[in-house]
Amino acid sequence: MKLKEGVNVNSFLETARKCAGEIFLHTKEGDILNLKSLLSQYVLLSLMGSSNILQNAQIVCMQEEDYKMLSDYLEAVDS
């Protein structure tokens, strides 16, 4: 899954903090950010200006039910 374009990142991160499991952002370059980490949240906010990085990044939830909780912010990755 990836973040939808134009998503409210603050709202997304607030919802991610409420998820039961860990939520990760995987970049095409191989970086993995734990989005429950405050430092990683700051990094994500700094990446918002670089849409190319976020377009190729994927959101990975460790618990399947967390995808439902984040569904307003995510879309399927094109294969």
NORPEGI-V517327 format. One record per pair of residues at least 12 apart in sequence whose ideal C-beta (glycine too) atoms are under 10 Angstrom apart, sorted by sequence separation. I is the first residue (numbers start at 1). GAP is how many residues later the second one is. If there is no record, write none. Layout:
[[I | GAP] [I | GAP]]
This chain:
[[22 | 12] [23 | 12] [24 | 12] [31 | 12] [22 | 13] [23 | 13] [24 | 13] [44 | 13] [61 | 13] [22 | 14] [23 | 14] [33 | 14] [59 | 14] [21 | 15] [22 | 15] [25 | 15] [59 | 15] [19 | 16] [24 | 16] [25 | 16] [31 | 16] [58 | 16] [59 | 16] [19 | 17] [23 | 17] [16 | 18] [17 | 18] [18 | 18] [25 | 18] [59 | 18] [16 | 19] [17 | 19] [25 | 19] [58 | 19] [16 | 20] [27 | 20] [57 | 20] [17 | 21] [56 | 21] [3 | 22] [13 | 22] [25 | 22] [31 | 22] [2 | 23] [12 | 23] [13 | 23] [2 | 24] [17 | 24] [28 | 24] [29 | 24] [33 | 24] [35 | 24] [13 | 25] [16 | 25] [28 | 25] [35 | 25] [27 | 26] [31 | 26] [35 | 26] [13 | 27] [27 | 27] [28 | 27] [29 | 27] [13 | 28] [16 | 28] [25 | 28] [28 | 28] [29 | 28] [32 | 28] [12 | 29] [25 | 29] [27 | 29] [28 | 29] [26 | 30] [27 | 30] [28 | 30] [10 | 31] [13 | 31] [26 | 31] [27 | 31] [9 | 32] [12 | 32] [13 | 32] [25 | 32] [26 | 32] [24 | 33] [25 | 33] [26 | 33] [24 | 34] [25 | 34] [26 | 34] [9 | 35] [10 | 35] [24 | 35] [25 | 35] [35 | 35] [9 | 36] [23 | 36] [24 | 36] [23 | 37] [24 | 37] [9 | 38] [22 | 38] [23 | 38] [24 | 38] [9 | 39] [22 | 39] [23 | 39] [21 | 40] [22 | 40] [23 | 40] [3 | 41] [7 | 41] [20 | 41] [21 | 41] [22 | 41] [19 | 42] [20 | 42] [21 | 42] [16 | 43] [19 | 43] [20 | 43] [21 | 43] [23 | 43] [19 | 44] [20 | 44] [21 | 44] [22 | 44] [23 | 44] [3 | 45] [9 | 45] [16 | 45] [20 | 45] [21 | 45] [5 | 46] [19 | 46] [20 | 46] [23 | 46] [7 | 47] [12 | 47] [19 | 47] [23 | 47] [18 | 48] [19 | 48] [5 | 49] [19 | 49] [20 | 49] [5 | 50] [16 | 50] [19 | 50] [3 | 51] [15 | 51] [18 | 51] [19 | 51] [2 | 52] [3 | 52] [18 | 52] [2 | 53] [16 | 53] [2 | 54] [3 | 54] [15 | 54] [16 | 54] [2 | 55] [3 | 55] [15 | 55] [2 | 56] [3 | 56] [15 | 56] [1 | 57] [2 | 57] [15 | 57] [16 | 57] [1 | 58] [12 | 58] [15 | 58] [1 | 59] [1 | 60] [12 | 60] [13 | 60] [11 | 61] [12 | 61] [11 | 62] [12 | 62] [7 | 63] [8 | 64] [9 | 64] [7 | 65] [8 | 65] [1 | 66] [7 | 66] [3 | 67] [7 | 67] [4 | 68] [7 | 68] [1 | 69] [4 | 69] [1 | 70] [3 | 70] [4 | 70] [5 | 70] [2 | 71] [3 | 71] [4 | 71] [1 | 72] [2 | 72] [3 | 72] [1 | 73] [2 | 73] [1 | 74] [2 | 74] [1 | 75] [2 | 75] [1 | 76] [2 | 76]]
